[in-house]
Amino acid sequence: MARKVTSFRDKLKKAAKEKHIKCPVCGREKKFVKAIRARRTQKGSYRYVEEVVAVCGCNEKDVFA
Ligand SMILES: [Zn+2]
């Protein structure tokens, strides 16, 4: 459990280092945000997972909807 949290923080740190990436499509700087997404399991129930997503003008509406 503690290990999972640590690796997630490492991911965020890594994402923060790479935050000055510009999107070649919209020309805006990509921002890395933590998003909660619903994932359907094989049993048919939903489970929420945290993901780090790169957001720019191309997908910000999808991510923040
Ligand atoms: Zn873009």
N, CA, C, O and the ligand as a Tripos MOL2 file, in Angstrom:
@<TRIPOS>MOLECULE
protein
  261   259    66     0     0
PROTEIN
NO_CHARGES

@<TRIPOS>ATOM
      1 N           0.8470   -1.2120    0.0000 N.3       1 MET1
      2 CA          0.0000    0.0000    0.0000 C.3       1 MET1
      3 C           0.8720    1.2480    0.0000 C.2       1 MET1
      4 O           0.7370    2.1140   -0.8640 O.2       1 MET1
      5 N           1.7670    1.3280    0.9780 N.am      2 ALA2
      6 CA          2.6660    2.4800    1.0550 C.3       2 ALA2
      7 C           3.5180    2.5660   -0.2110 C.2       2 ALA2
      8 O           3.8500    3.6500   -0.6920 O.2       2 ALA2
      9 N           3.8490    1.4180   -0.7180 N.am      3 ARG3
     10 CA          4.6750    1.3540   -1.9130 C.3       3 ARG3
     11 C           3.9310    1.9580   -3.1230 C.2       3 ARG3
     12 O           4.5120    2.6850   -3.9290 O.2       3 ARG3
     13 N           2.6550    1.6390   -3.2200 N.am      4 LYS4
     14 CA          1.8420    2.1710   -4.3120 C.3       4 LYS4
     15 C           1.8190    3.6890   -4.2980 C.2       4 LYS4
     16 O           1.9780    4.3390   -5.3310 O.2       4 LYS4
     17 N           1.6180    4.2470   -3.0970 N.am      5 VAL5
     18 CA          1.5610    5.7020   -2.9580 C.3       5 VAL5
     19 C           2.8810    6.3190   -3.3990 C.2       5 VAL5
     20 O           2.9020    7.3320   -4.0990 O.2       5 VAL5
     21 N           3.9760    5.7020   -2.9850 N.am      6 THR6
     22 CA          5.2910    6.2170   -3.3370 C.3       6 THR6
     23 C           5.4840    6.2380   -4.8540 C.2       6 THR6
     24 O           5.9580    7.2290   -5.4090 O.2       6 THR6
     25 N           5.1200    5.1540   -5.5120 N.am      7 SER7
     26 CA          5.3370    5.1010   -6.9490 C.3       7 SER7
     27 C           4.4440    6.1090   -7.6700 C.2       7 SER7
     28 O           4.8070    6.6400   -8.7190 O.2       7 SER7
     29 N           3.2850    6.3600   -7.0950 N.am      8 PHE8
     30 CA          2.4050    7.3530   -7.7050 C.3       8 PHE8
     31 C           3.0060    8.7440   -7.5670 C.2       8 PHE8
     32 O           2.9350    9.5520   -8.4930 O.2       8 PHE8
     33 N           3.5960    9.0210   -6.4120 N.am      9 ARG9
     34 CA          4.2480   10.3260   -6.2200 C.3       9 ARG9
     35 C           5.4220   10.4820   -7.1610 C.2       9 ARG9
     36 O           5.6780   11.5710   -7.6750 O.2       9 ARG9
     37 N           6.1320    9.3960   -7.3860 N.am     10 ASP10
     38 CA          7.2480    9.4380   -8.3300 C.3      10 ASP10
     39 C           6.7720    9.7910   -9.7210 C.2      10 ASP10
     40 O           7.4190   10.5490  -10.4440 O.2      10 ASP10
     41 N           5.6410    9.2370  -10.0830 N.am     11 LYS11
     42 CA          5.0710    9.5480  -11.3960 C.3      11 LYS11
     43 C           4.7500   11.0250  -11.5090 C.2      11 LYS11
     44 O           5.0150   11.6520  -12.5340 O.2      11 LYS11
     45 N           4.1750   11.5790  -10.4420 N.am     12 LEU12
     46 CA          3.8320   12.9980  -10.4550 C.3      12 LEU12
     47 C           5.0830   13.8510  -10.5610 C.2      12 LEU12
     48 O           5.1080   14.8440  -11.2880 O.2      12 LEU12
     49 N           6.1220   13.4600   -9.8330 N.am     13 LYS13
     50 CA          7.3890   14.1870   -9.8830 C.3      13 LYS13
     51 C           7.9470   14.1790  -11.2970 C.2      13 LYS13
     52 O           8.3860   15.2040  -11.8190 O.2      13 LYS13
     53 N           7.9210   13.0180  -11.8930 N.am     14 LYS14
     54 CA          8.4170   12.8630  -13.2520 C.3      14 LYS14
     55 C           7.6040   13.7360  -14.2060 C.2      14 LYS14
     56 O           8.1550   14.3970  -15.0870 O.2      14 LYS14
     57 N           6.3010   13.7260  -14.0160 N.am     15 ALA15
     58 CA          5.4170   14.5270  -14.8700 C.3      15 ALA15
     59 C           5.7210   16.0130  -14.7040 C.2      15 ALA15
     60 O           5.7000   16.7700  -15.6740 O.2      15 ALA15
     61 N           6.0030   16.4240  -13.4720 N.am     16 ALA16
     62 CA          6.2810   17.8290  -13.2020 C.3      16 ALA16
     63 C           7.5630   18.2710  -13.9040 C.2      16 ALA16
     64 O           7.6640   19.4080  -14.3670 O.2      16 ALA16
     65 N           8.5220   17.3850  -13.9780 N.am     17 LYS17
     66 CA          9.7800   17.6980  -14.6620 C.3      17 LYS17
     67 C           9.5690   17.9050  -16.1530 C.2      17 LYS17
     68 O          10.2730   18.6800  -16.8000 O.2      17 LYS17
     69 N           8.5990   17.2040  -16.6700 N.am     18 GLU18
     70 CA          8.3610   17.2620  -18.1180 C.3      18 GLU18
     71 C           7.2550   18.2390  -18.4870 C.2      18 GLU18
     72 O           6.6860   18.1490  -19.5750 O.2      18 GLU18
     73 N           6.9460   19.1650  -17.5970 N.am     19 LYS19
     74 CA          5.7550   19.9870  -17.8290 C.3      19 LYS19
     75 C           5.9300   21.0570  -18.8970 C.2      19 LYS19
     76 O           4.9460   21.6370  -19.3570 O.2      19 LYS19
     77 N           7.1540   21.3230  -19.2930 N.am     20 HIS20
     78 CA          7.3290   22.3580  -20.3180 C.3      20 HIS20
     79 C           7.3370   21.7800  -21.7260 C.2      20 HIS20
     80 O           8.1790   22.1240  -22.5570 O.2      20 HIS20
     81 N           6.4060   20.9200  -21.9640 N.am     21 ILE21
     82 CA          6.2960   20.3260  -23.2880 C.3      21 ILE21
     83 C           5.1770   21.0420  -24.0330 C.2      21 ILE21
     84 O           4.0660   21.1840  -23.5220 O.2      21 ILE21
     85 N           5.4760   21.4810  -25.2200 N.am     22 LYS22
     86 CA          4.4160   22.1370  -25.9970 C.3      22 LYS22
     87 C           3.7790   21.1490  -26.9470 C.2      22 LYS22
     88 O           4.4430   20.3070  -27.5510 O.2      22 LYS22
     89 N           2.4820   21.2800  -27.0570 N.am     23 CYS23
     90 CA          1.7580   20.4040  -27.9590 C.3      23 CYS23
     91 C           1.9960   20.8620  -29.3960 C.2      23 CYS23
     92 O           1.8210   22.0430  -29.6970 O.2      23 CYS23
     93 N           2.3880   19.9630  -30.2810 N.am     24 PRO24
     94 CA          2.6110   20.3400  -31.6760 C.3      24 PRO24
     95 C           1.3220   20.6610  -32.4240 C.2      24 PRO24
     96 O           1.3590   21.2800  -33.4880 O.2      24 PRO24
     97 N           0.2000   20.2500  -31.8810 N.am     25 VAL25
     98 CA         -1.0790   20.4550  -32.5660 C.3      25 VAL25
     99 C          -1.6690   21.8280  -32.2650 C.2      25 VAL25
    100 O          -1.9940   22.5780  -33.1850 O.2      25 VAL25
    101 N          -1.8130   22.1670  -30.9610 N.am     26 CYS26
    102 CA         -2.4500   23.4330  -30.6130 C.3      26 CYS26
    103 C          -1.4290   24.4820  -30.1600 C.2      26 CYS26
    104 O          -1.7800   25.6520  -30.0010 O.2      26 CYS26
    105 N          -0.1740   24.0800  -29.9500 N.am     27 GLY27
    106 CA          0.8740   25.0300  -29.5820 C.3      27 GLY27
    107 C           0.8450   25.4700  -28.1270 C.2      27 GLY27
    108 O           1.6210   26.3360  -27.7230 O.2      27 GLY27
    109 N          -0.0380   24.8830  -27.3450 N.am     28 ARG28
    110 CA         -0.1140   25.2400  -25.9330 C.3      28 ARG28
    111 C           0.7320   24.2990  -25.1010 C.2      28 ARG28
    112 O           0.9670   23.1490  -25.4720 O.2      28 ARG28
    113 N           1.1880   24.8140  -23.9620 N.am     29 GLU29
    114 CA          1.9930   23.9920  -23.0760 C.3      29 GLU29
    115 C           1.1170   22.9300  -22.4370 C.2      29 GLU29
    116 O          -0.0050   23.2010  -22.0090 O.2      29 GLU29
    117 N           1.6480   21.7180  -22.3800 N.am     30 LYS30
    118 CA          0.8700   20.6490  -21.7630 C.3      30 LYS30
    119 C           0.9880   20.7230  -20.2540 C.2      30 LYS30
    120 O           2.0600   20.9780  -19.7050 O.2      30 LYS30
    121 N          -0.1230   20.4980  -19.6050 N.am     31 LYS31
    122 CA         -0.1340   20.4770  -18.1480 C.3      31 LYS31
    123 C          -0.4800   19.0710  -17.6990 C.2      31 LYS31
    124 O          -1.3130   18.3890  -18.2970 O.2      31 LYS31
    125 N           0.1770   18.6600  -16.6360 N.am     32 PHE32
    126 CA         -0.0930   17.3240  -16.1310 C.3      32 PHE32
    127 C          -0.9950   17.4140  -14.9170 C.2      32 PHE32
    128 O          -0.6610   18.0520  -13.9190 O.2      32 PHE32
    129 N          -2.1210   16.7770  -15.0180 N.am     33 VAL33
    130 CA         -3.0720   16.8140  -13.9110 C.3      33 VAL33
    131 C          -3.4600   15.4000  -13.5100 C.2      33 VAL33
    132 O          -3.3560   14.4500  -14.2860 O.2      33 VAL33
    133 N          -3.9090   15.3030  -12.2700 N.am     34 LYS34
    134 CA         -4.3810   14.0340  -11.7510 C.3      34 LYS34
    135 C          -5.8670   13.9340  -12.0690 C.2      34 LYS34
    136 O          -6.6350   14.8350  -11.7320 O.2      34 LYS34
    137 N          -6.2710   12.8660  -12.7040 N.am     35 ALA35
    138 CA         -7.6760   12.7050  -13.0480 C.3      35 ALA35
    139 C          -8.1870   11.3980  -12.4720 C.2      35 ALA35
    140 O          -7.4750   10.3940  -12.4410 O.2      35 ALA35
    141 N          -9.4320   11.4240  -12.0160 N.am     36 ILE36
    142 CA        -10.0700   10.2040  -11.5200 C.3      36 ILE36
    143 C         -10.9310    9.6550  -12.6420 C.2      36 ILE36
    144 O         -11.7930   10.3540  -13.1750 O.2      36 ILE36
    145 N         -10.7000    8.4280  -12.9910 N.am     37 ARG37
    146 CA        -11.4850    7.8330  -14.0700 C.3      37 ARG37
    147 C         -12.1840    6.5710  -13.6050 C.2      37 ARG37
    148 O         -11.6710    5.8260  -12.7710 O.2      37 ARG37
    149 N         -13.3520    6.3480  -14.1540 N.am     38 ALA38
    150 CA        -14.0980    5.1340  -13.8350 C.3      38 ALA38
    151 C         -13.6830    4.0340  -14.8000 C.2      38 ALA38
    152 O         -13.6810    4.2210  -16.0170 O.2      38 ALA38
    153 N         -13.3390    2.9090  -14.2450 N.am     39 ARG39
    154 CA        -12.9680    1.7650  -15.0700 C.3      39 ARG39
    155 C         -13.9380    0.6320  -14.7840 C.2      39 ARG39
    156 O         -14.2510    0.3450  -13.6280 O.2      39 ARG39
    157 N         -14.4010    0.0020  -15.8240 N.am     40 ARG40
    158 CA        -15.3270   -1.1030  -15.6240 C.3      40 ARG40
    159 C         -14.5340   -2.3930  -15.4330 C.2      40 ARG40
    160 O         -13.6310   -2.7100  -16.2070 O.2      40 ARG40
    161 N         -14.8920   -3.1170  -14.3950 N.am     41 THR41
    162 CA        -14.2050   -4.3810  -14.1420 C.3      41 THR41
    163 C         -14.9110   -5.5080  -14.8850 C.2      41 THR41
    164 O         -15.9930   -5.3140  -15.4400 O.2      41 THR41
    165 N         -14.3020   -6.6660  -14.8930 N.am     42 GLN42
    166 CA        -14.8920   -7.8070  -15.5970 C.3      42 GLN42
    167 C         -16.1920   -8.2710  -14.9520 C.2      42 GLN42
    168 O         -17.0380   -8.8840  -15.6040 O.2      42 GLN42
    169 N         -16.3400   -7.9720  -13.6620 N.am     43 LYS43
    170 CA        -17.5740   -8.3500  -12.9650 C.3      43 LYS43
    171 C         -18.7090   -7.3860  -13.2550 C.2      43 LYS43
    172 O         -19.8330   -7.6090  -12.8060 O.2      43 LYS43
    173 N         -18.4440   -6.3350  -13.9840 N.am     44 GLY44
    174 CA        -19.4830   -5.3970  -14.3640 C.3      44 GLY44
    175 C         -19.6530   -4.2220  -13.4140 C.2      44 GLY44
    176 O         -20.5400   -3.3900  -13.6040 O.2      44 GLY44
    177 N         -18.8010   -4.1490  -12.3880 N.am     45 SER45
    178 CA        -18.8900   -3.0170  -11.4780 C.3      45 SER45
    179 C         -17.8460   -1.9720  -11.8830 C.2      45 SER45
    180 O         -16.9860   -2.2310  -12.7240 O.2      45 SER45
    181 N         -17.9370   -0.8100  -11.2820 N.am     46 TYR46
    182 CA        -16.9830    0.2490  -11.6110 C.3      46 TYR46
    183 C         -16.0130    0.4850  -10.4730 C.2      46 TYR46
    184 O         -16.3390    0.3400   -9.2950 O.2      46 TYR46
    185 N         -14.8270    0.8480  -10.8670 N.am     47 ARG47
    186 CA        -13.7750    1.0740   -9.8940 C.3      47 ARG47
    187 C         -13.1060    2.3540  -10.3460 C.2      47 ARG47
    188 O         -12.9620    2.5920  -11.5450 O.2      47 ARG47
    189 N         -12.6980    3.1780   -9.4000 N.am     48 TYR48
    190 CA        -12.1030    4.4550   -9.7660 C.3      48 TYR48
    191 C         -10.5940    4.3920   -9.6570 C.2      48 TYR48
    192 O         -10.0460    3.9450   -8.6500 O.2      48 TYR48
    193 N          -9.9370    4.8410  -10.6940 N.am     49 VAL49
    194 CA         -8.4770    4.8390  -10.6900 C.3      49 VAL49
    195 C          -7.9720    6.2660  -10.9410 C.2      49 VAL49
    196 O          -8.5860    7.0490  -11.6650 O.2      49 VAL49
    197 N          -6.8410    6.5670  -10.3190 N.am     50 GLU50
    198 CA         -6.2170    7.8750  -10.5130 C.3      50 GLU50
    199 C          -5.1970    7.7640  -11.6390 C.2      50 GLU50
    200 O          -4.4070    6.8220  -11.6970 O.2      50 GLU50
    201 N          -5.2340    8.7210  -12.5050 N.am     51 GLU51
    202 CA         -4.2700    8.7320  -13.5930 C.3      51 GLU51
    203 C          -3.6790   10.1290  -13.7420 C.2      51 GLU51
    204 O          -4.3370   11.1270  -13.4480 O.2      51 GLU51
    205 N          -2.4400   10.1870  -14.2000 N.am     52 VAL52
    206 CA         -1.8510   11.4790  -14.5240 C.3      52 VAL52
    207 C          -2.0290   11.6820  -16.0270 C.2      52 VAL52
    208 O          -1.5840   10.8660  -16.8350 O.2      52 VAL52
    209 N          -2.6790   12.7700  -16.3810 N.am     53 VAL53
    210 CA         -2.9840   13.0140  -17.7880 C.3      53 VAL53
    211 C          -2.3440   14.3140  -18.2610 C.2      53 VAL53
    212 O          -2.3330   15.3070  -17.5320 O.2      53 VAL53
    213 N          -1.8200   14.3080  -19.4570 N.am     54 ALA54
    214 CA         -1.3000   15.5250  -20.0700 C.3      54 ALA54
    215 C          -2.4690   16.2650  -20.7260 C.2      54 ALA54
    216 O          -3.1830   15.7160  -21.5650 O.2      54 ALA54
    217 N          -2.6430   17.5270  -20.3180 N.am     55 VAL55
    218 CA         -3.7650   18.3020  -20.8260 C.3      55 VAL55
    219 C          -3.2660   19.4900  -21.6350 C.2      55 VAL55
    220 O          -2.3850   20.2250  -21.1880 O.2      55 VAL55
    221 N          -3.8290   19.6800  -22.8220 N.am     56 CYS56
    222 CA         -3.5630   20.8700  -23.6120 C.3      56 CYS56
    223 C          -4.8730   21.2890  -24.2570 C.2      56 CYS56
    224 O          -5.9290   20.7700  -23.8950 O.2      56 CYS56
    225 N          -4.8280   22.2000  -25.1880 N.am     57 GLY57
    226 CA         -6.0480   22.6790  -25.8220 C.3      57 GLY57
    227 C          -6.8300   21.5890  -26.5330 C.2      57 GLY57
    228 O          -8.0460   21.6960  -26.6960 O.2      57 GLY57
    229 N          -6.1370   20.5460  -26.9550 N.am     58 CYS58
    230 CA         -6.7940   19.4760  -27.7190 C.3      58 CYS58
    231 C          -7.7540   18.6380  -26.8840 C.2      58 CYS58
    232 O          -8.7790   18.1810  -27.3910 O.2      58 CYS58
    233 N          -7.4300   18.4330  -25.6020 N.am     59 ASN59
    234 CA         -8.2430   17.5040  -24.8350 C.3      59 ASN59
    235 C          -8.7400   18.0530  -23.5020 C.2      59 ASN59
    236 O          -9.3200   17.3070  -22.7130 O.2      59 ASN59
    237 N          -8.5260   19.3530  -23.2290 N.am     60 GLU60
    238 CA         -8.9080   19.8450  -21.9090 C.3      60 GLU60
    239 C         -10.4140   19.7300  -21.6720 C.2      60 GLU60
    240 O         -10.8460   19.5130  -20.5400 O.2      60 GLU60
    241 N         -11.2100   19.8710  -22.7240 N.am     61 LYS61
    242 CA        -12.6500   19.7520  -22.5480 C.3      61 LYS61
    243 C         -13.0420   18.3410  -22.1370 C.2      61 LYS61
    244 O         -13.9470   18.1470  -21.3260 O.2      61 LYS61
    245 N         -12.3500   17.3600  -22.7070 N.am     62 ASP62
    246 CA        -12.6400   15.9690  -22.3650 C.3      62 ASP62
    247 C         -12.2520   15.6650  -20.9280 C.2      62 ASP62
    248 O         -12.9830   14.9920  -20.2010 O.2      62 ASP62
    249 N         -11.0930   16.1710  -20.5300 N.am     63 VAL63
    250 CA        -10.5820   15.8450  -19.2010 C.3      63 VAL63
    251 C         -11.3770   16.5420  -18.1130 C.2      63 VAL63
    252 O         -11.6490   15.9450  -17.0710 O.2      63 VAL63
    253 N         -11.7510   17.7800  -18.3310 N.am     64 PHE64
    254 CA        -12.4490   18.5250  -17.2820 C.3      64 PHE64
    255 C         -13.9680   18.4800  -17.4080 C.2      64 PHE64
    256 O         -14.6710   19.1830  -16.6830 O.2      64 PHE64
    257 N         -14.4660   17.6760  -18.3050 N.am     65 ALA65
    258 CA        -15.9200   17.6180  -18.5050 C.3      65 ALA65
    259 C         -16.6220   17.0670  -17.2660 C.2      65 ALA65
    260 O         -17.8470   16.9470  -17.2520 O.2      65 ALA65
    261 ZN         -2.8510   20.2070  -28.1230 Zn       66 ZN66
@<TRIPOS>BOND
     1     1     2 1
     2     2     3 1
     3     3     4 2
     4     3     5 am
     5     5     6 1
     6     6     7 1
     7     7     8 2
     8     7     9 am
     9     9    10 1
    10    10    11 1
    11    11    12 2
    12    11    13 am
    13    13    14 1
    14    14    15 1
    15    15    16 2
    16    15    17 am
    17    17    18 1
    18    18    19 1
    19    19    20 2
    20    19    21 am
    21    21    22 1
    22    22    23 1
    23    23    24 2
    24    23    25 am
    25    25    26 1
    26    26    27 1
    27    27    28 2
    28    27    29 am
    29    29    30 1
    30    30    31 1
    31    31    32 2
    32    31    33 am
    33    33    34 1
    34    34    35 1
    35    35    36 2
    36    35    37 am
    37    37    38 1
    38    38    39 1
    39    39    40 2
    40    39    41 am
    41    41    42 1
    42    42    43 1
    43    43    44 2
    44    43    45 am
    45    45    46 1
    46    46    47 1
    47    47    48 2
    48    47    49 am
    49    49    50 1
    50    50    51 1
    51    51    52 2
    52    51    53 am
    53    53    54 1
    54    54    55 1
    55    55    56 2
    56    55    57 am
    57    57    58 1
    58    58    59 1
    59    59    60 2
    60    59    61 am
    61    61    62 1
    62    62    63 1
    63    63    64 2
    64    63    65 am
    65    65    66 1
    66    66    67 1
    67    67    68 2
    68    67    69 am
    69    69    70 1
    70    70    71 1
    71    71    72 2
    72    71    73 am
    73    73    74 1
    74    74    75 1
    75    75    76 2
    76    75    77 am
    77    77    78 1
    78    78    79 1
    79    79    80 2
    80    79    81 am
    81    81    82 1
    82    82    83 1
    83    83    84 2
    84    83    85 am
    85    85    86 1
    86    86    87 1
    87    87    88 2
    88    87    89 am
    89    89    90 1
    90    90    91 1
    91    91    92 2
    92    91    93 am
    93    93    94 1
    94    94    95 1
    95    95    96 2
    96    95    97 am
    97    97    98 1
    98    98    99 1
    99    99   100 2
   100    99   101 am
   101   101   102 1
   102   102   103 1
   103   103   104 2
   104   103   105 am
   105   105   106 1
   106   106   107 1
   107   107   108 2
   108   107   109 am
   109   109   110 1
   110   110   111 1
   111   111   112 2
   112   111   113 am
   113   113   114 1
   114   114   115 1
   115   115   116 2
   116   115   117 am
   117   117   118 1
   118   118   119 1
   119   119   120 2
   120   119   121 am
   121   121   122 1
   122   122   123 1
   123   123   124 2
   124   123   125 am
   125   125   126 1
   126   126   127 1
   127   127   128 2
   128   127   129 am
   129   129   130 1
   130   130   131 1
   131   131   132 2
   132   131   133 am
   133   133   134 1
   134   134   135 1
   135   135   136 2
   136   135   137 am
   137   137   138 1
   138   138   139 1
   139   139   140 2
   140   139   141 am
   141   141   142 1
   142   142   143 1
   143   143   144 2
   144   143   145 am
   145   145   146 1
   146   146   147 1
   147   147   148 2
   148   147   149 am
   149   149   150 1
   150   150   151 1
   151   151   152 2
   152   151   153 am
   153   153   154 1
   154   154   155 1
   155   155   156 2
   156   155   157 am
   157   157   158 1
   158   158   159 1
   159   159   160 2
   160   159   161 am
   161   161   162 1
   162   162   163 1
   163   163   164 2
   164   163   165 am
   165   165   166 1
   166   166   167 1
   167   167   168 2
   168   167   169 am
   169   169   170 1
   170   170   171 1
   171   171   172 2
   172   171   173 am
   173   173   174 1
   174   174   175 1
   175   175   176 2
   176   175   177 am
   177   177   178 1
   178   178   179 1
   179   179   180 2
   180   179   181 am
   181   181   182 1
   182   182   183 1
   183   183   184 2
   184   183   185 am
   185   185   186 1
   186   186   187 1
   187   187   188 2
   188   187   189 am
   189   189   190 1
   190   190   191 1
   191   191   192 2
   192   191   193 am
   193   193   194 1
   194   194   195 1
   195   195   196 2
   196   195   197 am
   197   197   198 1
   198   198   199 1
   199   199   200 2
   200   199   201 am
   201   201   202 1
   202   202   203 1
   203   203   204 2
   204   203   205 am
   205   205   206 1
   206   206   207 1
   207   207   208 2
   208   207   209 am
   209   209   210 1
   210   210   211 1
   211   211   212 2
   212   211   213 am
   213   213   214 1
   214   214   215 1
   215   215   216 2
   216   215   217 am
   217   217   218 1
   218   218   219 1
   219   219   220 2
   220   219   221 am
   221   221   222 1
   222   222   223 1
   223   223   224 2
   224   223   225 am
   225   225   226 1
   226   226   227 1
   227   227   228 2
   228   227   229 am
   229   229   230 1
   230   230   231 1
   231   231   232 2
   232   231   233 am
   233   233   234 1
   234   234   235 1
   235   235   236 2
   236   235   237 am
   237   237   238 1
   238   238   239 1
   239   239   240 2
   240   239   241 am
   241   241   242 1
   242   242   243 1
   243   243   244 2
   244   243   245 am
   245   245   246 1
   246   246   247 1
   247   247   248 2
   248   247   249 am
   249   249   250 1
   250   250   251 1
   251   251   252 2
   252   251   253 am
   253   253   254 1
   254   254   255 1
   255   255   256 2
   256   255   257 am
   257   257   258 1
   258   258   259 1
   259   259   260 2
@<TRIPOS>SUBSTRUCTURE
     1 MET1         2 RESIDUE 1 A MET
     2 ALA2         6 RESIDUE 1 A ALA
     3 ARG3        10 RESIDUE 1 A ARG
     4 LYS4        14 RESIDUE 1 A LYS
     5 VAL5        18 RESIDUE 1 A VAL
     6 THR6        22 RESIDUE 1 A THR
     7 SER7        26 RESIDUE 1 A SER
     8 PHE8        30 RESIDUE 1 A PHE
     9 ARG9        34 RESIDUE 1 A ARG
    10 ASP10       38 RESIDUE 1 A ASP
    11 LYS11       42 RESIDUE 1 A LYS
    12 LEU12       46 RESIDUE 1 A LEU
    13 LYS13       50 RESIDUE 1 A LYS
    14 LYS14       54 RESIDUE 1 A LYS
    15 ALA15       58 RESIDUE 1 A ALA
    16 ALA16       62 RESIDUE 1 A ALA
    17 LYS17       66 RESIDUE 1 A LYS
    18 GLU18       70 RESIDUE 1 A GLU
    19 LYS19       74 RESIDUE 1 A LYS
    20 HIS20       78 RESIDUE 1 A HIS
    21 ILE21       82 RESIDUE 1 A ILE
    22 LYS22       86 RESIDUE 1 A LYS
    23 CYS23       90 RESIDUE 1 A CYS
    24 PRO24       94 RESIDUE 1 A PRO
    25 VAL25       98 RESIDUE 1 A VAL
    26 CYS26      102 RESIDUE 1 A CYS
    27 GLY27      106 RESIDUE 1 A GLY
    28 ARG28      110 RESIDUE 1 A ARG
    29 GLU29      114 RESIDUE 1 A GLU
    30 LYS30      118 RESIDUE 1 A LYS
    31 LYS31      122 RESIDUE 1 A LYS
    32 PHE32      126 RESIDUE 1 A PHE
    33 VAL33      130 RESIDUE 1 A VAL
    34 LYS34      134 RESIDUE 1 A LYS
    35 ALA35      138 RESIDUE 1 A ALA
    36 ILE36      142 RESIDUE 1 A ILE
    37 ARG37      146 RESIDUE 1 A ARG
    38 ALA38      150 RESIDUE 1 A ALA
    39 ARG39      154 RESIDUE 1 A ARG
    40 ARG40      158 RESIDUE 1 A ARG
    41 THR41      162 RESIDUE 1 A THR
    42 GLN42      166 RESIDUE 1 A GLN
    43 LYS43      170 RESIDUE 1 A LYS
    44 GLY44      174 RESIDUE 1 A GLY
    45 SER45      178 RESIDUE 1 A SER
    46 TYR46      182 RESIDUE 1 A TYR
    47 ARG47      186 RESIDUE 1 A ARG
    48 TYR48      190 RESIDUE 1 A TYR
    49 VAL49      194 RESIDUE 1 A VAL
    50 GLU50      198 RESIDUE 1 A GLU
    51 GLU51      202 RESIDUE 1 A GLU
    52 VAL52      206 RESIDUE 1 A VAL
    53 VAL53      210 RESIDUE 1 A VAL
    54 ALA54      214 RESIDUE 1 A ALA
    55 VAL55      218 RESIDUE 1 A VAL
    56 CYS56      222 RESIDUE 1 A CYS
    57 GLY57      226 RESIDUE 1 A GLY
    58 CYS58      230 RESIDUE 1 A CYS
    59 ASN59      234 RESIDUE 1 A ASN
    60 GLU60      238 RESIDUE 1 A GLU
    61 LYS61      242 RESIDUE 1 A LYS
    62 ASP62      246 RESIDUE 1 A ASP
    63 VAL63      250 RESIDUE 1 A VAL
    64 PHE64      254 RESIDUE 1 A PHE
    65 ALA65      258 RESIDUE 1 A ALA
    66 ZN66       261 GROUP 0 **** ****
